[in-house]
């Protein structure tokens, strides 16, 4: 399984906080402690979704890189190919 870097995890964690209900950011008068965003992040399945999303993005990146390398290889082969072709004669005359 590909590793998730700390900056990626922090970025995705901060994005997931944006999806929390706005009421979680406003402390109620009777509430004495702030909401536990990490608990929300873990219990709502956001970590699993984030991990799967990153894995899909990494697979996509590998496919794009493979397609790019194949394209470059074809361009190099075309550049190296002989540009003089024999004249073809038509037998329809």
PDB file as gemmi writes it, atoms N, CA and C in Angstrom:
CRYST1    1.000    1.000    1.000  90.00  90.00  90.00 P 1                      
ATOM      1  N   UNK A   1       0.846  -1.173   0.000  1.00  0.00           N  
ATOM      2  CA  UNK A   1       0.000   0.000   0.000  1.00  0.00           C  
ATOM      3  C   UNK A   1       0.893   1.237   0.000  1.00  0.00           C  
ATOM      4  N   UNK A   2       0.637   2.194  -0.899  1.00  0.00           N  
ATOM      5  CA  UNK A   2       1.481   3.390  -0.953  1.00  0.00           C  
ATOM      6  C   UNK A   2       1.400   4.187   0.344  1.00  0.00           C  
ATOM      7  N   UNK A   3       2.525   4.792   0.684  1.00  0.00           N  
ATOM      8  CA  UNK A   3       2.571   5.581   1.916  1.00  0.00           C  
ATOM      9  C   UNK A   3       2.022   6.973   1.660  1.00  0.00           C  
ATOM     10  N   UNK A   4       1.346   7.498   2.647  1.00  0.00           N  
ATOM     11  CA  UNK A   4       0.817   8.854   2.584  1.00  0.00           C  
ATOM     12  C   UNK A   4       1.794   9.745   3.335  1.00  0.00           C  
ATOM     13  N   UNK A   5       2.218  10.806   2.695  1.00  0.00           N  
ATOM     14  CA  UNK A   5       3.164  11.705   3.345  1.00  0.00           C  
ATOM     15  C   UNK A   5       2.437  12.569   4.365  1.00  0.00           C  
ATOM     16  N   UNK A   6       3.183  13.093   5.314  1.00  0.00           N  
ATOM     17  CA  UNK A   6       2.577  13.941   6.345  1.00  0.00           C  
ATOM     18  C   UNK A   6       1.907  15.180   5.765  1.00  0.00           C  
ATOM     19  N   UNK A   7       2.538  15.880   4.802  1.00  0.00           N  
ATOM     20  CA  UNK A   7       1.848  17.048   4.245  1.00  0.00           C  
ATOM     21  C   UNK A   7       0.533  16.685   3.564  1.00  0.00           C  
ATOM     22  N   UNK A   8       0.505  15.531   2.866  1.00  0.00           N  
ATOM     23  CA  UNK A   8      -0.742  15.110   2.232  1.00  0.00           C  
ATOM     24  C   UNK A   8      -1.812  14.816   3.276  1.00  0.00           C  
ATOM     25  N   UNK A   9      -1.421  14.139   4.340  1.00  0.00           N  
ATOM     26  CA  UNK A   9      -2.373  13.799   5.386  1.00  0.00           C  
ATOM     27  C   UNK A   9      -2.898  15.052   6.075  1.00  0.00           C  
ATOM     28  N   UNK A  10      -2.028  15.991   6.372  1.00  0.00           N  
ATOM     29  CA  UNK A  10      -2.460  17.241   6.999  1.00  0.00           C  
ATOM     30  C   UNK A  10      -3.385  18.026   6.079  1.00  0.00           C  
ATOM     31  N   UNK A  11      -3.054  18.057   4.797  1.00  0.00           N  
ATOM     32  CA  UNK A  11      -3.894  18.765   3.843  1.00  0.00           C  
ATOM     33  C   UNK A  11      -5.284  18.137   3.784  1.00  0.00           C  
ATOM     34  N   UNK A  12      -5.333  16.820   3.668  1.00  0.00           N  
ATOM     35  CA  UNK A  12      -6.618  16.144   3.578  1.00  0.00           C  
ATOM     36  C   UNK A  12      -7.398  16.236   4.887  1.00  0.00           C  
ATOM     37  N   UNK A  13      -6.682  16.218   6.000  1.00  0.00           N  
ATOM     38  CA  UNK A  13      -7.346  16.377   7.282  1.00  0.00           C  
ATOM     39  C   UNK A  13      -7.991  17.753   7.364  1.00  0.00           C  
ATOM     40  N   UNK A  14      -7.276  18.778   6.922  1.00  0.00           N  
ATOM     41  CA  UNK A  14      -7.843  20.122   6.979  1.00  0.00           C  
ATOM     42  C   UNK A  14      -9.027  20.256   6.035  1.00  0.00           C  
ATOM     43  N   UNK A  15      -8.960  19.580   4.873  1.00  0.00           N  
ATOM     44  CA  UNK A  15     -10.109  19.607   3.970  1.00  0.00           C  
ATOM     45  C   UNK A  15     -11.313  18.903   4.573  1.00  0.00           C  
ATOM     46  N   UNK A  16     -11.049  17.811   5.270  1.00  0.00           N  
ATOM     47  CA  UNK A  16     -12.165  17.070   5.855  1.00  0.00           C  
ATOM     48  C   UNK A  16     -12.832  17.862   6.972  1.00  0.00           C  
ATOM     49  N   UNK A  17     -12.066  18.723   7.630  1.00  0.00           N  
ATOM     50  CA  UNK A  17     -12.668  19.558   8.670  1.00  0.00           C  
ATOM     51  C   UNK A  17     -13.700  20.507   8.079  1.00  0.00           C  
ATOM     52  N   UNK A  18     -13.500  20.876   6.842  1.00  0.00           N  
ATOM     53  CA  UNK A  18     -14.452  21.769   6.196  1.00  0.00           C  
ATOM     54  C   UNK A  18     -15.799  21.092   5.983  1.00  0.00           C  
ATOM     55  N   UNK A  19     -15.792  19.756   5.947  1.00  0.00           N  
ATOM     56  CA  UNK A  19     -17.041  19.048   5.722  1.00  0.00           C  
ATOM     57  C   UNK A  19     -17.848  18.848   7.004  1.00  0.00           C  
ATOM     58  N   UNK A  20     -17.224  19.139   8.136  1.00  0.00           N  
ATOM     59  CA  UNK A  20     -17.957  18.989   9.389  1.00  0.00           C  
ATOM     60  C   UNK A  20     -19.092  19.999   9.449  1.00  0.00           C  
ATOM     61  N   UNK A  21     -20.102  19.663  10.155  1.00  0.00           N  
ATOM     62  CA  UNK A  21     -21.243  20.554  10.309  1.00  0.00           C  
ATOM     63  C   UNK A  21     -20.796  21.861  10.960  1.00  0.00           C  
ATOM     64  N   UNK A  22     -21.294  22.957  10.468  1.00  0.00           N  
ATOM     65  CA  UNK A  22     -20.892  24.273  10.989  1.00  0.00           C  
ATOM     66  C   UNK A  22     -21.193  24.402  12.482  1.00  0.00           C  
ATOM     67  N   UNK A  23     -22.194  23.711  12.972  1.00  0.00           N  
ATOM     68  CA  UNK A  23     -22.532  23.799  14.397  1.00  0.00           C  
ATOM     69  C   UNK A  23     -21.405  23.275  15.270  1.00  0.00           C  
ATOM     70  N   UNK A  24     -20.572  22.396  14.739  1.00  0.00           N  
ATOM     71  CA  UNK A  24     -19.470  21.855  15.534  1.00  0.00           C  
ATOM     72  C   UNK A  24     -18.436  22.926  15.830  1.00  0.00           C  
ATOM     73  N   UNK A  25     -18.390  23.968  15.026  1.00  0.00           N  
ATOM     74  CA  UNK A  25     -17.430  25.033  15.242  1.00  0.00           C  
ATOM     75  C   UNK A  25     -17.917  26.063  16.262  1.00  0.00           C  
ATOM     76  N   UNK A  26     -19.189  26.121  16.500  1.00  0.00           N  
ATOM     77  CA  UNK A  26     -19.749  27.082  17.452  1.00  0.00           C  
ATOM     78  C   UNK A  26     -20.046  26.367  18.766  1.00  0.00           C  
ATOM     79  N   UNK A  27     -19.321  26.734  19.758  1.00  0.00           N  
ATOM     80  CA  UNK A  27     -19.525  26.098  21.053  1.00  0.00           C  
ATOM     81  C   UNK A  27     -20.825  26.584  21.663  1.00  0.00           C  
ATOM     82  N   UNK A  28     -21.569  25.647  22.172  1.00  0.00           N  
ATOM     83  CA  UNK A  28     -22.807  26.012  22.849  1.00  0.00           C  
ATOM     84  C   UNK A  28     -22.462  26.493  24.253  1.00  0.00           C  
ATOM     85  N   UNK A  29     -23.333  27.278  24.829  1.00  0.00           N  
ATOM     86  CA  UNK A  29     -23.055  27.860  26.141  1.00  0.00           C  
ATOM     87  C   UNK A  29     -22.864  26.800  27.214  1.00  0.00           C  
ATOM     88  N   UNK A  30     -23.621  25.719  27.131  1.00  0.00           N  
ATOM     89  CA  UNK A  30     -23.508  24.684  28.155  1.00  0.00           C  
ATOM     90  C   UNK A  30     -22.341  23.739  27.909  1.00  0.00           C  
ATOM     91  N   UNK A  31     -21.700  23.836  26.773  1.00  0.00           N  
ATOM     92  CA  UNK A  31     -20.595  22.950  26.444  1.00  0.00           C  
ATOM     93  C   UNK A  31     -19.304  23.537  27.011  1.00  0.00           C  
ATOM     94  N   UNK A  32     -18.588  22.750  27.811  1.00  0.00           N  
ATOM     95  CA  UNK A  32     -17.395  23.274  28.466  1.00  0.00           C  
ATOM     96  C   UNK A  32     -16.108  22.946  27.708  1.00  0.00           C  
ATOM     97  N   UNK A  33     -16.093  21.903  26.885  1.00  0.00           N  
ATOM     98  CA  UNK A  33     -14.878  21.550  26.158  1.00  0.00           C  
ATOM     99  C   UNK A  33     -15.114  21.676  24.654  1.00  0.00           C  
ATOM    100  N   UNK A  34     -14.069  22.010  23.912  1.00  0.00           N  
ATOM    101  CA  UNK A  34     -14.231  22.163  22.463  1.00  0.00           C  
ATOM    102  C   UNK A  34     -14.456  20.809  21.792  1.00  0.00           C  
ATOM    103  N   UNK A  35     -15.026  20.816  20.597  1.00  0.00           N  
ATOM    104  CA  UNK A  35     -15.265  19.547  19.899  1.00  0.00           C  
ATOM    105  C   UNK A  35     -13.943  18.869  19.550  1.00  0.00           C  
ATOM    106  N   UNK A  36     -13.954  17.561  19.555  1.00  0.00           N  
ATOM    107  CA  UNK A  36     -12.762  16.767  19.240  1.00  0.00           C  
ATOM    108  C   UNK A  36     -12.789  16.434  17.749  1.00  0.00           C  
ATOM    109  N   UNK A  37     -12.096  17.258  16.957  1.00  0.00           N  
ATOM    110  CA  UNK A  37     -12.137  17.087  15.517  1.00  0.00           C  
ATOM    111  C   UNK A  37     -11.446  15.808  15.069  1.00  0.00           C  
ATOM    112  N   UNK A  38     -10.400  15.405  15.759  1.00  0.00           N  
ATOM    113  CA  UNK A  38      -9.708  14.171  15.382  1.00  0.00           C  
ATOM    114  C   UNK A  38     -10.626  12.970  15.575  1.00  0.00           C  
ATOM    115  N   UNK A  39     -11.382  12.974  16.666  1.00  0.00           N  
ATOM    116  CA  UNK A  39     -12.337  11.890  16.909  1.00  0.00           C  
ATOM    117  C   UNK A  39     -13.394  11.887  15.804  1.00  0.00           C  
ATOM    118  N   UNK A  40     -13.892  13.062  15.448  1.00  0.00           N  
ATOM    119  CA  UNK A  40     -14.865  13.163  14.365  1.00  0.00           C  
ATOM    120  C   UNK A  40     -14.280  12.618  13.064  1.00  0.00           C  
ATOM    121  N   UNK A  41     -13.042  13.004  12.797  1.00  0.00           N  
ATOM    122  CA  UNK A  41     -12.362  12.579  11.566  1.00  0.00           C  
ATOM    123  C   UNK A  41     -12.259  11.067  11.492  1.00  0.00           C  
ATOM    124  N   UNK A  42     -11.879  10.440  12.595  1.00  0.00           N  
ATOM    125  CA  UNK A  42     -11.687   8.990  12.610  1.00  0.00           C  
ATOM    126  C   UNK A  42     -13.018   8.236  12.640  1.00  0.00           C  
ATOM    127  N   UNK A  43     -13.976   8.691  13.427  1.00  0.00           N  
ATOM    128  CA  UNK A  43     -15.220   7.935  13.597  1.00  0.00           C  
ATOM    129  C   UNK A  43     -16.166   8.085  12.414  1.00  0.00           C  
ATOM    130  N   UNK A  44     -16.036   9.134  11.635  1.00  0.00           N  
ATOM    131  CA  UNK A  44     -16.947   9.336  10.506  1.00  0.00           C  
ATOM    132  C   UNK A  44     -16.449   8.663   9.233  1.00  0.00           C  
ATOM    133  N   UNK A  45     -15.340   7.934   9.314  1.00  0.00           N  
ATOM    134  CA  UNK A  45     -14.829   7.208   8.170  1.00  0.00           C  
ATOM    135  C   UNK A  45     -14.049   8.069   7.191  1.00  0.00           C  
ATOM    136  N   UNK A  46     -13.723   9.276   7.606  1.00  0.00           N  
ATOM    137  CA  UNK A  46     -13.017  10.176   6.688  1.00  0.00           C  
ATOM    138  C   UNK A  46     -11.591   9.701   6.428  1.00  0.00           C  
ATOM    139  N   UNK A  47     -10.949   9.084   7.419  1.00  0.00           N  
ATOM    140  CA  UNK A  47      -9.577   8.610   7.227  1.00  0.00           C  
ATOM    141  C   UNK A  47      -9.542   7.528   6.153  1.00  0.00           C  
ATOM    142  N   UNK A  48     -10.500   6.596   6.217  1.00  0.00           N  
ATOM    143  CA  UNK A  48     -10.562   5.522   5.225  1.00  0.00           C  
ATOM    144  C   UNK A  48     -10.818   6.087   3.836  1.00  0.00           C  
ATOM    145  N   UNK A  49     -11.748   7.013   3.736  1.00  0.00           N  
ATOM    146  CA  UNK A  49     -12.043   7.618   2.436  1.00  0.00           C  
ATOM    147  C   UNK A  49     -10.840   8.386   1.910  1.00  0.00           C  
ATOM    148  N   UNK A  50     -10.164   9.091   2.780  1.00  0.00           N  
ATOM    149  CA  UNK A  50      -8.988   9.854   2.379  1.00  0.00           C  
ATOM    150  C   UNK A  50      -7.895   8.923   1.870  1.00  0.00           C  
ATOM    151  N   UNK A  51      -7.674   7.826   2.569  1.00  0.00           N  
ATOM    152  CA  UNK A  51      -6.655   6.865   2.172  1.00  0.00           C  
ATOM    153  C   UNK A  51      -6.987   6.257   0.807  1.00  0.00           C  
ATOM    154  N   UNK A  52      -8.234   5.869   0.619  1.00  0.00           N  
ATOM    155  CA  UNK A  52      -8.643   5.286  -0.658  1.00  0.00           C  
ATOM    156  C   UNK A  52      -8.523   6.309  -1.779  1.00  0.00           C  
ATOM    157  N   UNK A  53      -8.885   7.550  -1.502  1.00  0.00           N  
ATOM    158  CA  UNK A  53      -8.786   8.619  -2.493  1.00  0.00           C  
ATOM    159  C   UNK A  53      -7.329   8.826  -2.901  1.00  0.00           C  
ATOM    160  N   UNK A  54      -6.428   8.867  -1.932  1.00  0.00           N  
ATOM    161  CA  UNK A  54      -5.011   9.050  -2.242  1.00  0.00           C  
ATOM    162  C   UNK A  54      -4.462   7.873  -3.041  1.00  0.00           C  
ATOM    163  N   UNK A  55      -4.877   6.664  -2.711  1.00  0.00           N  
ATOM    164  CA  UNK A  55      -4.431   5.491  -3.470  1.00  0.00           C  
ATOM    165  C   UNK A  55      -4.887   5.577  -4.922  1.00  0.00           C  
ATOM    166  N   UNK A  56      -6.126   6.009  -5.138  1.00  0.00           N  
ATOM    167  CA  UNK A  56      -6.644   6.150  -6.495  1.00  0.00           C  
ATOM    168  C   UNK A  56      -5.873   7.219  -7.261  1.00  0.00           C  
ATOM    169  N   UNK A  57      -5.586   8.342  -6.603  1.00  0.00           N  
ATOM    170  CA  UNK A  57      -4.822   9.419  -7.238  1.00  0.00           C  
ATOM    171  C   UNK A  57      -3.416   8.930  -7.592  1.00  0.00           C  
ATOM    172  N   UNK A  58      -2.795   8.148  -6.715  1.00  0.00           N  
ATOM    173  CA  UNK A  58      -1.461   7.624  -6.987  1.00  0.00           C  
ATOM    174  C   UNK A  58      -1.474   6.649  -8.159  1.00  0.00           C  
ATOM    175  N   UNK A  59      -2.501   5.802  -8.254  1.00  0.00           N  
ATOM    176  CA  UNK A  59      -2.624   4.885  -9.383  1.00  0.00           C  
ATOM    177  C   UNK A  59      -2.808   5.666 -10.681  1.00  0.00           C  
ATOM    178  N   UNK A  60      -3.623   6.713 -10.620  1.00  0.00           N  
ATOM    179  CA  UNK A  60      -3.838   7.549 -11.790  1.00  0.00           C  
ATOM    180  C   UNK A  60      -2.536   8.223 -12.224  1.00  0.00           C  
ATOM    181  N   UNK A  61      -1.773   8.682 -11.261  1.00  0.00           N  
ATOM    182  CA  UNK A  61      -0.492   9.310 -11.569  1.00  0.00           C  
ATOM    183  C   UNK A  61       0.441   8.322 -12.279  1.00  0.00           C  
ATOM    184  N   UNK A  62       0.456   7.069 -11.824  1.00  0.00           N  
ATOM    185  CA  UNK A  62       1.301   6.052 -12.461  1.00  0.00           C  
ATOM    186  C   UNK A  62       0.856   5.793 -13.901  1.00  0.00           C  
ATOM    187  N   UNK A  63      -0.458   5.749 -14.135  1.00  0.00           N  
ATOM    188  CA  UNK A  63      -0.959   5.530 -15.487  1.00  0.00           C  
ATOM    189  C   UNK A  63      -0.603   6.696 -16.405  1.00  0.00           C  
ATOM    190  N   UNK A  64      -0.721   7.917 -15.899  1.00  0.00           N  
ATOM    191  CA  UNK A  64      -0.381   9.095 -16.695  1.00  0.00           C  
ATOM    192  C   UNK A  64       1.105   9.090 -17.018  1.00  0.00           C  
ATOM    193  N   UNK A  65       1.937   8.725 -16.045  1.00  0.00           N  
ATOM    194  CA  UNK A  65       3.382   8.663 -16.276  1.00  0.00           C  
ATOM    195  C   UNK A  65       3.701   7.610 -17.337  1.00  0.00           C  
ATOM    196  N   UNK A  66       3.039   6.444 -17.264  1.00  0.00           N  
ATOM    197  CA  UNK A  66       3.265   5.383 -18.243  1.00  0.00           C  
ATOM    198  C   UNK A  66       2.871   5.852 -19.640  1.00  0.00           C  
ATOM    199  N   UNK A  67       1.723   6.509 -19.757  1.00  0.00           N  
ATOM    200  CA  UNK A  67       1.277   7.016 -21.056  1.00  0.00           C  
ATOM    201  C   UNK A  67       2.251   8.065 -21.587  1.00  0.00           C  
ATOM    202  N   UNK A  68       2.749   8.921 -20.720  1.00  0.00           N  
ATOM    203  CA  UNK A  68       3.708   9.945 -21.127  1.00  0.00           C  
ATOM    204  C   UNK A  68       5.003   9.305 -21.640  1.00  0.00           C  
ATOM    205  N   UNK A  69       5.513   8.314 -20.920  1.00  0.00           N  
ATOM    206  CA  UNK A  69       6.747   7.648 -21.342  1.00  0.00           C  
ATOM    207  C   UNK A  69       6.565   6.926 -22.679  1.00  0.00           C  
ATOM    208  N   UNK A  70       5.394   6.304 -22.888  1.00  0.00           N  
ATOM    209  CA  UNK A  70       5.113   5.649 -24.164  1.00  0.00           C  
ATOM    210  C   UNK A  70       5.055   6.681 -25.294  1.00  0.00           C  
ATOM    211  N   UNK A  71       4.469   7.834 -25.019  1.00  0.00           N  
ATOM    212  CA  UNK A  71       4.379   8.902 -26.013  1.00  0.00           C  
ATOM    213  C   UNK A  71       5.777   9.407 -26.388  1.00  0.00           C  
ATOM    214  N   UNK A  72       6.623   9.637 -25.391  1.00  0.00           N  
ATOM    215  CA  UNK A  72       7.995  10.103 -25.635  1.00  0.00           C  
ATOM    216  C   UNK A  72       8.755   9.060 -26.459  1.00  0.00           C  
ATOM    217  N   UNK A  73       8.586   7.788 -26.131  1.00  0.00           N  
ATOM    218  CA  UNK A  73       9.273   6.710 -26.863  1.00  0.00           C  
ATOM    219  C   UNK A  73       8.848   6.706 -28.335  1.00  0.00           C  
ATOM    220  N   UNK A  74       7.568   6.857 -28.581  1.00  0.00           N  
ATOM    221  CA  UNK A  74       7.077   6.886 -29.962  1.00  0.00           C  
ATOM    222  C   UNK A  74       7.618   8.105 -30.708  1.00  0.00           C  
ATOM    223  N   UNK A  75       7.674   9.249 -30.042  1.00  0.00           N  
ATOM    224  CA  UNK A  75       8.230  10.444 -30.683  1.00  0.00           C  
ATOM    225  C   UNK A  75       9.696  10.234 -31.049  1.00  0.00           C  
ATOM    226  N   UNK A  76      10.467   9.616 -30.155  1.00  0.00           N  
ATOM    227  CA  UNK A  76      11.875   9.352 -30.435  1.00  0.00           C  
ATOM    228  C   UNK A  76      12.035   8.373 -31.597  1.00  0.00           C  
ATOM    229  N   UNK A  77      11.191   7.345 -31.633  1.00  0.00           N  
ATOM    230  CA  UNK A  77      11.253   6.381 -32.734  1.00  0.00           C  
ATOM    231  C   UNK A  77      10.892   7.032 -34.063  1.00  0.00           C  
ATOM    232  N   UNK A  78       9.904   7.917 -34.047  1.00  0.00           N  
ATOM    233  CA  UNK A  78       9.512   8.610 -35.271  1.00  0.00           C  
ATOM    234  C   UNK A  78      10.631   9.545 -35.731  1.00  0.00           C  
ATOM    235  N   UNK A  79      11.299  10.191 -34.791  1.00  0.00           N  
ATOM    236  CA  UNK A  79      12.390  11.101 -35.149  1.00  0.00           C  
ATOM    237  C   UNK A  79      13.573  10.330 -35.726  1.00  0.00           C  
ATOM    238  N   UNK A  80      13.791   9.120 -35.262  1.00  0.00           N  
ATOM    239  CA  UNK A  80      14.923   8.320 -35.723  1.00  0.00           C  
ATOM    240  C   UNK A  80      14.611   7.510 -36.986  1.00  0.00           C  
ATOM    241  N   UNK A  81      13.349   7.444 -37.367  1.00  0.00           N  
ATOM    242  CA  UNK A  81      12.956   6.629 -38.527  1.00  0.00           C  
ATOM    243  C   UNK A  81      13.476   7.255 -39.820  1.00  0.00           C  
ATOM    244  N   UNK A  82      13.732   6.401 -40.777  1.00  0.00           N  
ATOM    245  CA  UNK A  82      14.202   6.846 -42.089  1.00  0.00           C  
ATOM    246  C   UNK A  82      13.105   7.679 -42.750  1.00  0.00           C  
ATOM    247  N   UNK A  83      13.488   8.860 -43.217  1.00  0.00           N  
ATOM    248  CA  UNK A  83      12.502   9.763 -43.813  1.00  0.00           C  
ATOM    249  C   UNK A  83      12.419   9.611 -45.335  1.00  0.00           C  
ATOM    250  N   UNK A  84      13.272   8.801 -45.910  1.00  0.00           N  
ATOM    251  CA  UNK A  84      13.231   8.599 -47.364  1.00  0.00           C  
ATOM    252  C   UNK A  84      12.485   7.313 -47.648  1.00  0.00           C  
ATOM    253  N   UNK A  85      11.423   7.468 -48.342  1.00  0.00           N  
ATOM    254  CA  UNK A  85      10.610   6.307 -48.675  1.00  0.00           C  
ATOM    255  C   UNK A  85      10.676   6.098 -50.193  1.00  0.00           C  
ATOM    256  N   UNK A  86      10.714   4.875 -50.644  1.00  0.00           N  
ATOM    257  CA  UNK A  86      10.726   4.646 -52.090  1.00  0.00           C  
ATOM    258  C   UNK A  86       9.405   5.086 -52.710  1.00  0.00           C  
ATOM    259  N   UNK A  87       9.470   5.538 -53.937  1.00  0.00           N  
ATOM    260  CA  UNK A  87       8.255   5.949 -54.636  1.00  0.00           C  
ATOM    261  C   UNK A  87       7.436   4.709 -54.956  1.00  0.00           C  
ATOM    262  N   UNK A  88       6.185   4.796 -54.664  1.00  0.00           N  
ATOM    263  CA  UNK A  88       5.309   3.667 -54.967  1.00  0.00           C  
ATOM    264  C   UNK A  88       4.731   3.852 -56.365  1.00  0.00           C  
ATOM    265  N   UNK A  89       4.698   2.780 -57.072  1.00  0.00           N  
ATOM    266  CA  UNK A  89       4.145   2.849 -58.427  1.00  0.00           C  
ATOM    267  C   UNK A  89       2.731   2.310 -58.401  1.00  0.00           C  
ATOM    268  N   UNK A  90       1.915   2.962 -59.135  1.00  0.00           N  
ATOM    269  CA  UNK A  90       0.522   2.557 -59.188  1.00  0.00           C  
ATOM    270  C   UNK A  90       0.311   1.594 -60.341  1.00  0.00           C  
ATOM    271  N   UNK A  91      -0.349   0.515 -60.091  1.00  0.00           N  
ATOM    272  CA  UNK A  91      -0.612  -0.463 -61.146  1.00  0.00           C  
ATOM    273  C   UNK A  91      -1.975  -0.216 -61.789  1.00  0.00           C  
ATOM    274  N   UNK A  92      -2.619   0.884 -61.441  1.00  0.00           N  
ATOM    275  CA  UNK A  92      -3.952   1.175 -61.975  1.00  0.00           C  
ATOM    276  C   UNK A  92      -3.877   1.870 -63.345  1.00  0.00           C  
ATOM    277  N   UNK A  93      -2.705   2.319 -63.807  1.00  0.00           N  
ATOM    278  CA  UNK A  93      -2.607   3.028 -65.087  1.00  0.00           C  
ATOM    279  C   UNK A  93      -2.796   2.147 -66.243  1.00  0.00           C  
TER     280      UNK A  93                                                      
END                                                                             
